[in-house]
Amino acid sequence: MSLLGIIIAIIAVALLLTGGLVQSLQFLLWVGIALAIIAAIVFLVRYLGSGRTTP
């Protein structure tokens, strides 16, 4: 996983924890979910894309 993907994943986890613990900042829960989905998509694209070889 690239450095950018790792950073996005860490931010997503931090926002998920913050959004879950602090009720007044519940919008961070949705931001964390969105970032987690983006990180998963980036990981899958890189993982599936690395299996291909160019002729």
PyMOL Python script that loads the backbone (N, CA, C, O; Angstrom):
from pymol import cmd

cmd.read_pdbstr("""\
ATOM      1  N   MET A   1       0.847  -1.173   0.000  1.00  0.00           N
ATOM      2  CA  MET A   1       0.000   0.000   0.000  1.00  0.00           C
ATOM      3  C   MET A   1       0.891   1.234   0.000  1.00  0.00           C
ATOM      4  O   MET A   1       1.908   1.272   0.692  1.00  0.00           O
ATOM      5  N   SER A   2       0.515   2.221  -0.761  1.00  0.00           N
ATOM      6  CA  SER A   2       1.328   3.420  -0.865  1.00  0.00           C
ATOM      7  C   SER A   2       1.245   4.261   0.409  1.00  0.00           C
ATOM      8  O   SER A   2       0.376   4.061   1.258  1.00  0.00           O
ATOM      9  N   LEU A   3       2.147   5.175   0.508  1.00  0.00           N
ATOM     10  CA  LEU A   3       2.179   6.065   1.676  1.00  0.00           C
ATOM     11  C   LEU A   3       0.889   6.870   1.774  1.00  0.00           C
ATOM     12  O   LEU A   3       0.354   7.067   2.865  1.00  0.00           O
ATOM     13  N   LEU A   4       0.390   7.337   0.625  1.00  0.00           N
ATOM     14  CA  LEU A   4      -0.858   8.102   0.623  1.00  0.00           C
ATOM     15  C   LEU A   4      -2.014   7.257   1.133  1.00  0.00           C
ATOM     16  O   LEU A   4      -2.840   7.748   1.902  1.00  0.00           O
ATOM     17  N   GLY A   5      -2.090   6.002   0.721  1.00  0.00           N
ATOM     18  CA  GLY A   5      -3.158   5.119   1.181  1.00  0.00           C
ATOM     19  C   GLY A   5      -3.084   4.870   2.676  1.00  0.00           C
ATOM     20  O   GLY A   5      -4.112   4.827   3.352  1.00  0.00           O
ATOM     21  N   ILE A   6      -1.873   4.707   3.195  1.00  0.00           N
ATOM     22  CA  ILE A   6      -1.687   4.489   4.634  1.00  0.00           C
ATOM     23  C   ILE A   6      -2.117   5.729   5.420  1.00  0.00           C
ATOM     24  O   ILE A   6      -2.776   5.622   6.454  1.00  0.00           O
ATOM     25  N   ILE A   7      -1.737   6.901   4.917  1.00  0.00           N
ATOM     26  CA  ILE A   7      -2.116   8.140   5.603  1.00  0.00           C
ATOM     27  C   ILE A   7      -3.627   8.306   5.601  1.00  0.00           C
ATOM     28  O   ILE A   7      -4.206   8.674   6.623  1.00  0.00           O
ATOM     29  N   ILE A   8      -4.277   8.041   4.469  1.00  0.00           N
ATOM     30  CA  ILE A   8      -5.738   8.157   4.386  1.00  0.00           C
ATOM     31  C   ILE A   8      -6.395   7.171   5.340  1.00  0.00           C
ATOM     32  O   ILE A   8      -7.372   7.516   6.005  1.00  0.00           O
ATOM     33  N   ALA A   9      -5.875   5.947   5.417  1.00  0.00           N
ATOM     34  CA  ALA A   9      -6.443   4.942   6.311  1.00  0.00           C
ATOM     35  C   ALA A   9      -6.312   5.366   7.776  1.00  0.00           C
ATOM     36  O   ALA A   9      -7.251   5.190   8.552  1.00  0.00           O
ATOM     37  N   ILE A  10      -5.163   5.921   8.162  1.00  0.00           N
ATOM     38  CA  ILE A  10      -4.945   6.360   9.542  1.00  0.00           C
ATOM     39  C   ILE A  10      -5.899   7.512   9.884  1.00  0.00           C
ATOM     40  O   ILE A  10      -6.491   7.533  10.963  1.00  0.00           O
ATOM     41  N   ILE A  11      -6.043   8.465   8.961  1.00  0.00           N
ATOM     42  CA  ILE A  11      -6.966   9.577   9.192  1.00  0.00           C
ATOM     43  C   ILE A  11      -8.391   9.066   9.303  1.00  0.00           C
ATOM     44  O   ILE A  11      -9.164   9.539  10.136  1.00  0.00           O
ATOM     45  N   ALA A  12      -8.742   8.091   8.457  1.00  0.00           N
ATOM     46  CA  ALA A  12     -10.096   7.533   8.498  1.00  0.00           C
ATOM     47  C   ALA A  12     -10.377   6.879   9.845  1.00  0.00           C
ATOM     48  O   ALA A  12     -11.448   7.078  10.418  1.00  0.00           O
ATOM     49  N   VAL A  13      -9.433   6.108  10.352  1.00  0.00           N
ATOM     50  CA  VAL A  13      -9.622   5.447  11.648  1.00  0.00           C
ATOM     51  C   VAL A  13      -9.733   6.482  12.760  1.00  0.00           C
ATOM     52  O   VAL A  13     -10.580   6.352  13.644  1.00  0.00           O
ATOM     53  N   ALA A  14      -8.885   7.508  12.725  1.00  0.00           N
ATOM     54  CA  ALA A  14      -8.936   8.547  13.755  1.00  0.00           C
ATOM     55  C   ALA A  14     -10.283   9.277  13.726  1.00  0.00           C
ATOM     56  O   ALA A  14     -10.863   9.554  14.776  1.00  0.00           O
ATOM     57  N   LEU A  15     -10.772   9.584  12.538  1.00  0.00           N
ATOM     58  CA  LEU A  15     -12.058  10.270  12.438  1.00  0.00           C
ATOM     59  C   LEU A  15     -13.208   9.363  12.851  1.00  0.00           C
ATOM     60  O   LEU A  15     -14.180   9.826  13.449  1.00  0.00           O
ATOM     61  N   LEU A  16     -13.105   8.070  12.536  1.00  0.00           N
ATOM     62  CA  LEU A  16     -14.143   7.137  12.964  1.00  0.00           C
ATOM     63  C   LEU A  16     -14.203   7.061  14.487  1.00  0.00           C
ATOM     64  O   LEU A  16     -15.291   7.067  15.064  1.00  0.00           O
ATOM     65  N   LEU A  17     -13.044   6.989  15.143  1.00  0.00           N
ATOM     66  CA  LEU A  17     -13.023   6.940  16.605  1.00  0.00           C
ATOM     67  C   LEU A  17     -13.545   8.236  17.205  1.00  0.00           C
ATOM     68  O   LEU A  17     -14.334   8.218  18.150  1.00  0.00           O
ATOM     69  N   THR A  18     -13.101   9.369  16.648  1.00  0.00           N
ATOM     70  CA  THR A  18     -13.544  10.656  17.161  1.00  0.00           C
ATOM     71  C   THR A  18     -15.044  10.824  16.973  1.00  0.00           C
ATOM     72  O   THR A  18     -15.744  11.267  17.883  1.00  0.00           O
ATOM     73  N   GLY A  19     -15.536  10.469  15.790  1.00  0.00           N
ATOM     74  CA  GLY A  19     -16.961  10.596  15.519  1.00  0.00           C
ATOM     75  C   GLY A  19     -17.802   9.671  16.374  1.00  0.00           C
ATOM     76  O   GLY A  19     -18.933  10.012  16.721  1.00  0.00           O
ATOM     77  N   GLY A  20     -17.274   8.511  16.719  1.00  0.00           N
ATOM     78  CA  GLY A  20     -18.015   7.577  17.557  1.00  0.00           C
ATOM     79  C   GLY A  20     -18.025   7.978  19.020  1.00  0.00           C
ATOM     80  O   GLY A  20     -18.990   7.698  19.731  1.00  0.00           O
ATOM     81  N   LEU A  21     -16.962   8.630  19.480  1.00  0.00           N
ATOM     82  CA  LEU A  21     -16.858   8.991  20.886  1.00  0.00           C
ATOM     83  C   LEU A  21     -17.522  10.326  21.209  1.00  0.00           C
ATOM     84  O   LEU A  21     -18.066  10.496  22.300  1.00  0.00           O
ATOM     85  N   VAL A  22     -17.484  11.252  20.297  1.00  0.00           N
ATOM     86  CA  VAL A  22     -18.016  12.586  20.549  1.00  0.00           C
ATOM     87  C   VAL A  22     -19.289  12.760  19.723  1.00  0.00           C
ATOM     88  O   VAL A  22     -19.235  12.856  18.497  1.00  0.00           O
ATOM     89  N   GLN A  23     -20.414  12.798  20.394  1.00  0.00           N
ATOM     90  CA  GLN A  23     -21.705  12.853  19.708  1.00  0.00           C
ATOM     91  C   GLN A  23     -21.890  14.156  18.924  1.00  0.00           C
ATOM     92  O   GLN A  23     -22.537  14.161  17.877  1.00  0.00           O
ATOM     93  N   SER A  24     -21.331  15.247  19.418  1.00  0.00           N
ATOM     94  CA  SER A  24     -21.502  16.531  18.731  1.00  0.00           C
ATOM     95  C   SER A  24     -20.715  16.593  17.430  1.00  0.00           C
ATOM     96  O   SER A  24     -20.990  17.447  16.588  1.00  0.00           O
ATOM     97  N   LEU A  25     -19.753  15.716  17.251  1.00  0.00           N
ATOM     98  CA  LEU A  25     -18.953  15.691  16.027  1.00  0.00           C
ATOM     99  C   LEU A  25     -19.306  14.477  15.170  1.00  0.00           C
ATOM    100  O   LEU A  25     -18.428  13.846  14.581  1.00  0.00           O
ATOM    101  N   GLN A  26     -20.588  14.160  15.107  1.00  0.00           N
ATOM    102  CA  GLN A  26     -21.028  12.949  14.421  1.00  0.00           C
ATOM    103  C   GLN A  26     -20.750  13.007  12.915  1.00  0.00           C
ATOM    104  O   GLN A  26     -20.627  11.964  12.272  1.00  0.00           O
ATOM    105  N   PHE A  27     -20.650  14.198  12.357  1.00  0.00           N
ATOM    106  CA  PHE A  27     -20.355  14.292  10.928  1.00  0.00           C
ATOM    107  C   PHE A  27     -18.992  13.691  10.606  1.00  0.00           C
ATOM    108  O   PHE A  27     -18.766  13.243   9.482  1.00  0.00           O
ATOM    109  N   LEU A  28     -18.082  13.677  11.578  1.00  0.00           N
ATOM    110  CA  LEU A  28     -16.771  13.073  11.354  1.00  0.00           C
ATOM    111  C   LEU A  28     -16.879  11.568  11.120  1.00  0.00           C
ATOM    112  O   LEU A  28     -16.031  10.978  10.450  1.00  0.00           O
ATOM    113  N   LEU A  29     -17.910  10.957  11.664  1.00  0.00           N
ATOM    114  CA  LEU A  29     -18.145   9.545  11.421  1.00  0.00           C
ATOM    115  C   LEU A  29     -18.358   9.305   9.928  1.00  0.00           C
ATOM    116  O   LEU A  29     -17.821   8.350   9.368  1.00  0.00           O
ATOM    117  N   TRP A  30     -19.130  10.161   9.292  1.00  0.00           N
ATOM    118  CA  TRP A  30     -19.388   9.999   7.860  1.00  0.00           C
ATOM    119  C   TRP A  30     -18.151  10.336   7.045  1.00  0.00           C
ATOM    120  O   TRP A  30     -17.888   9.693   6.029  1.00  0.00           O
ATOM    121  N   VAL A  31     -17.399  11.320   7.465  1.00  0.00           N
ATOM    122  CA  VAL A  31     -16.152  11.649   6.771  1.00  0.00           C
ATOM    123  C   VAL A  31     -15.175  10.478   6.887  1.00  0.00           C
ATOM    124  O   VAL A  31     -14.505  10.126   5.916  1.00  0.00           O
ATOM    125  N   GLY A  32     -15.098   9.878   8.076  1.00  0.00           N
ATOM    126  CA  GLY A  32     -14.225   8.719   8.277  1.00  0.00           C
ATOM    127  C   GLY A  32     -14.637   7.545   7.420  1.00  0.00           C
ATOM    128  O   GLY A  32     -13.783   6.857   6.859  1.00  0.00           O
ATOM    129  N   ILE A  33     -15.931   7.304   7.310  1.00  0.00           N
ATOM    130  CA  ILE A  33     -16.413   6.209   6.466  1.00  0.00           C
ATOM    131  C   ILE A  33     -16.048   6.479   5.004  1.00  0.00           C
ATOM    132  O   ILE A  33     -15.606   5.578   4.291  1.00  0.00           O
ATOM    133  N   ALA A  34     -16.238   7.727   4.567  1.00  0.00           N
ATOM    134  CA  ALA A  34     -15.910   8.073   3.187  1.00  0.00           C
ATOM    135  C   ALA A  34     -14.417   7.888   2.913  1.00  0.00           C
ATOM    136  O   ALA A  34     -14.038   7.355   1.870  1.00  0.00           O
ATOM    137  N   LEU A  35     -13.569   8.328   3.849  1.00  0.00           N
ATOM    138  CA  LEU A  35     -12.127   8.163   3.672  1.00  0.00           C
ATOM    139  C   LEU A  35     -11.714   6.698   3.705  1.00  0.00           C
ATOM    140  O   LEU A  35     -10.804   6.293   2.982  1.00  0.00           O
ATOM    141  N   ALA A  36     -12.377   5.898   4.542  1.00  0.00           N
ATOM    142  CA  ALA A  36     -12.075   4.467   4.583  1.00  0.00           C
ATOM    143  C   ALA A  36     -12.429   3.799   3.257  1.00  0.00           C
ATOM    144  O   ALA A  36     -11.696   2.936   2.773  1.00  0.00           O
ATOM    145  N   ILE A  37     -13.550   4.202   2.678  1.00  0.00           N
ATOM    146  CA  ILE A  37     -13.944   3.642   1.382  1.00  0.00           C
ATOM    147  C   ILE A  37     -12.950   4.067   0.298  1.00  0.00           C
ATOM    148  O   ILE A  37     -12.570   3.257  -0.547  1.00  0.00           O
ATOM    149  N   ILE A  38     -12.534   5.325   0.321  1.00  0.00           N
ATOM    150  CA  ILE A  38     -11.548   5.797  -0.653  1.00  0.00           C
ATOM    151  C   ILE A  38     -10.236   5.044  -0.501  1.00  0.00           C
ATOM    152  O   ILE A  38      -9.628   4.655  -1.498  1.00  0.00           O
ATOM    153  N   ALA A  39      -9.788   4.831   0.749  1.00  0.00           N
ATOM    154  CA  ALA A  39      -8.550   4.097   0.986  1.00  0.00           C
ATOM    155  C   ALA A  39      -8.670   2.663   0.489  1.00  0.00           C
ATOM    156  O   ALA A  39      -7.719   2.130  -0.082  1.00  0.00           O
ATOM    157  N   ALA A  40      -9.819   2.030   0.695  1.00  0.00           N
ATOM    158  CA  ALA A  40     -10.026   0.663   0.229  1.00  0.00           C
ATOM    159  C   ALA A  40     -10.003   0.603  -1.298  1.00  0.00           C
ATOM    160  O   ALA A  40      -9.426  -0.317  -1.876  1.00  0.00           O
ATOM    161  N   ILE A  41     -10.625   1.578  -1.946  1.00  0.00           N
ATOM    162  CA  ILE A  41     -10.630   1.609  -3.414  1.00  0.00           C
ATOM    163  C   ILE A  41      -9.218   1.811  -3.954  1.00  0.00           C
ATOM    164  O   ILE A  41      -8.812   1.143  -4.905  1.00  0.00           O
ATOM    165  N   VAL A  42      -8.470   2.733  -3.347  1.00  0.00           N
ATOM    166  CA  VAL A  42      -7.091   2.965  -3.774  1.00  0.00           C
ATOM    167  C   VAL A  42      -6.261   1.700  -3.601  1.00  0.00           C
ATOM    168  O   VAL A  42      -5.474   1.346  -4.479  1.00  0.00           O
ATOM    169  N   PHE A  43      -6.433   1.019  -2.475  1.00  0.00           N
ATOM    170  CA  PHE A  43      -5.698  -0.216  -2.233  1.00  0.00           C
ATOM    171  C   PHE A  43      -6.049  -1.273  -3.273  1.00  0.00           C
ATOM    172  O   PHE A  43      -5.160  -1.922  -3.825  1.00  0.00           O
ATOM    173  N   LEU A  44      -7.351  -1.450  -3.545  1.00  0.00           N
ATOM    174  CA  LEU A  44      -7.769  -2.468  -4.508  1.00  0.00           C
ATOM    175  C   LEU A  44      -7.273  -2.152  -5.915  1.00  0.00           C
ATOM    176  O   LEU A  44      -6.844  -3.052  -6.637  1.00  0.00           O
ATOM    177  N   VAL A  45      -7.328  -0.889  -6.307  1.00  0.00           N
ATOM    178  CA  VAL A  45      -6.844  -0.512  -7.633  1.00  0.00           C
ATOM    179  C   VAL A  45      -5.351  -0.788  -7.750  1.00  0.00           C
ATOM    180  O   VAL A  45      -4.894  -1.302  -8.772  1.00  0.00           O
ATOM    181  N   ARG A  46      -4.595  -0.454  -6.726  1.00  0.00           N
ATOM    182  CA  ARG A  46      -3.158  -0.712  -6.764  1.00  0.00           C
ATOM    183  C   ARG A  46      -2.858  -2.209  -6.720  1.00  0.00           C
ATOM    184  O   ARG A  46      -1.955  -2.681  -7.410  1.00  0.00           O
ATOM    185  N   TYR A  47      -3.611  -2.954  -5.913  1.00  0.00           N
ATOM    186  CA  TYR A  47      -3.392  -4.390  -5.774  1.00  0.00           C
ATOM    187  C   TYR A  47      -3.737  -5.118  -7.072  1.00  0.00           C
ATOM    188  O   TYR A  47      -2.969  -5.957  -7.543  1.00  0.00           O
ATOM    189  N   LEU A  48      -4.881  -4.797  -7.637  1.00  0.00           N
ATOM    190  CA  LEU A  48      -5.298  -5.453  -8.876  1.00  0.00           C
ATOM    191  C   LEU A  48      -4.482  -4.958 -10.064  1.00  0.00           C
ATOM    192  O   LEU A  48      -4.218  -5.722 -10.993  1.00  0.00           O
ATOM    193  N   GLY A  49      -4.089  -3.717 -10.048  1.00  0.00           N
ATOM    194  CA  GLY A  49      -3.295  -3.163 -11.138  1.00  0.00           C
ATOM    195  C   GLY A  49      -1.879  -3.662 -11.158  1.00  0.00           C
ATOM    196  O   GLY A  49      -1.258  -3.700 -12.221  1.00  0.00           O
ATOM    197  N   SER A  50      -1.340  -4.051 -10.007  1.00  0.00           N
ATOM    198  CA  SER A  50       0.036  -4.522  -9.961  1.00  0.00           C
ATOM    199  C   SER A  50       0.170  -5.938 -10.517  1.00  0.00           C
ATOM    200  O   SER A  50       1.279  -6.362 -10.844  1.00  0.00           O
ATOM    201  N   GLY A  51      -0.912  -6.664 -10.631  1.00  0.00           N
ATOM    202  CA  GLY A  51      -0.867  -8.024 -11.159  1.00  0.00           C
ATOM    203  C   GLY A  51      -0.690  -8.068 -12.663  1.00  0.00           C
ATOM    204  O   GLY A  51      -0.276  -9.088 -13.214  1.00  0.00           O
ATOM    205  N   ARG A  52      -0.999  -6.971 -13.327  1.00  0.00           N
ATOM    206  CA  ARG A  52      -0.881  -6.930 -14.775  1.00  0.00           C
ATOM    207  C   ARG A  52       0.564  -6.608 -15.184  1.00  0.00           C
ATOM    208  O   ARG A  52       1.255  -5.828 -14.529  1.00  0.00           O
ATOM    209  N   THR A  53       0.988  -7.221 -16.266  1.00  0.00           N
ATOM    210  CA  THR A  53       2.315  -6.929 -16.800  1.00  0.00           C
ATOM    211  C   THR A  53       2.138  -6.320 -18.177  1.00  0.00           C
ATOM    212  O   THR A  53       1.292  -6.750 -18.961  1.00  0.00           O
ATOM    213  N   THR A  54       2.940  -5.323 -18.458  1.00  0.00           N
ATOM    214  CA  THR A  54       2.862  -4.682 -19.772  1.00  0.00           C
ATOM    215  C   THR A  54       3.763  -5.421 -20.733  1.00  0.00           C
ATOM    216  O   THR A  54       4.869  -5.812 -20.360  1.00  0.00           O
ATOM    217  N   PRO A  55       3.318  -5.625 -21.967  1.00  0.00           N
ATOM    218  CA  PRO A  55       4.138  -6.365 -22.954  1.00  0.00           C
ATOM    219  C   PRO A  55       5.342  -5.597 -23.430  1.00  0.00           C
ATOM    220  O   PRO A  55       6.109  -6.098 -24.252  1.00  0.00           O
TER     221      PRO A  55
END
""", "prot")
cmd.dss("prot")
cmd.show_as("cartoon", "prot")
cmd.util.cbc("prot")
cmd.orient("prot")
